[in-house]
Amino acid sequence: MSAAAVMAIILFLFFLVGIAVGVLVVIAVSARRAHKAVPQIRPVAPPPPGTWPYLPEHDPDEGGPDEPPWWHARGGD
């Protein structure tokens, strides 16, 4: 092998090692920040009365007495 080929292989290996170290540093810094982060605890309050899912009145979108049940509403039979 010529000196140029050996030098190219060495530089390529150096390049690969640099990429691997960079990836490891990004993972380590990300894990460290996640470990140091203060957990956000938000109080859970009950929903105000009169809001979904506790609607006091009947939903007008649901089928009422003026609409046939779904098994009777087949068309074309």
C-alpha positions as CSV (number, residue, x, y, z in Angstrom):
1,M,0.0,0.0,0.0
2,S,1.2,3.5,-0.7
3,A,1.6,6.1,1.9
4,A,-1.4,8.0,0.5
5,A,-3.7,5.0,1.0
6,V,-2.5,4.5,4.5
7,M,-3.0,8.2,5.3
8,A,-6.5,8.1,3.8
9,I,-7.5,5.1,5.9
10,I,-6.1,6.8,9.1
11,L,-8.0,10.0,8.3
12,F,-11.2,8.1,7.6
13,L,-10.9,6.2,10.9
14,F,-10.2,9.5,12.7
15,F,-13.4,10.9,11.1
16,L,-15.5,7.9,12.2
17,V,-14.2,8.2,15.7
18,G,-15.0,11.9,15.8
19,I,-18.6,11.2,14.7
20,A,-19.0,8.4,17.3
21,V,-17.7,10.7,20.1
22,G,-20.1,13.5,18.9
23,V,-23.1,11.2,19.0
24,L,-22.1,10.0,22.5
25,V,-21.7,13.6,23.8
26,V,-25.1,14.6,22.5
27,I,-26.7,11.5,24.2
28,A,-24.9,12.2,27.4
29,V,-25.8,15.9,27.5
30,S,-29.4,15.1,26.7
31,A,-29.6,12.5,29.5
32,R,-27.9,14.9,32.0
33,R,-30.5,17.6,31.2
34,A,-33.3,15.2,31.5
35,H,-32.0,14.0,34.9
36,K,-31.6,17.5,36.2
37,A,-35.0,18.7,35.0
38,V,-37.5,19.6,37.7
39,P,-40.7,17.7,37.2
40,Q,-43.7,19.9,36.4
41,I,-46.5,19.0,38.7
42,R,-49.8,20.6,37.8
43,P,-52.8,20.4,40.1
44,V,-55.7,18.5,38.7
45,A,-58.9,20.3,39.3
46,P,-62.4,18.9,38.7
47,P,-64.1,20.3,35.6
48,P,-66.5,23.1,36.2
49,P,-70.1,22.1,36.5
50,G,-72.1,22.2,33.2
51,T,-69.2,21.3,31.0
52,W,-68.4,18.1,29.1
53,P,-68.7,15.3,30.2
54,Y,-71.2,16.4,32.8
55,L,-73.8,18.2,30.5
56,P,-77.0,18.9,32.5
57,E,-79.3,18.8,29.4
58,H,-79.9,16.3,26.6
59,D,-77.4,16.5,23.7
60,P,-79.4,17.6,20.6
61,D,-77.0,15.7,18.3
62,E,-78.0,12.4,19.8
63,G,-80.9,10.5,18.4
64,G,-84.2,11.4,20.0
65,P,-87.7,10.1,19.7
66,D,-88.1,11.7,16.2
67,E,-85.2,9.6,14.8
68,P,-85.5,5.9,14.1
69,P,-82.9,3.6,15.8
70,W,-79.9,2.8,13.7
71,W,-81.0,-0.7,12.9
72,H,-84.2,0.6,11.4
73,A,-82.6,3.4,9.5
74,R,-81.2,1.2,6.7
75,G,-81.8,2.6,3.3
76,G,-82.5,0.5,0.2
77,D,-83.7,-2.7,1.8
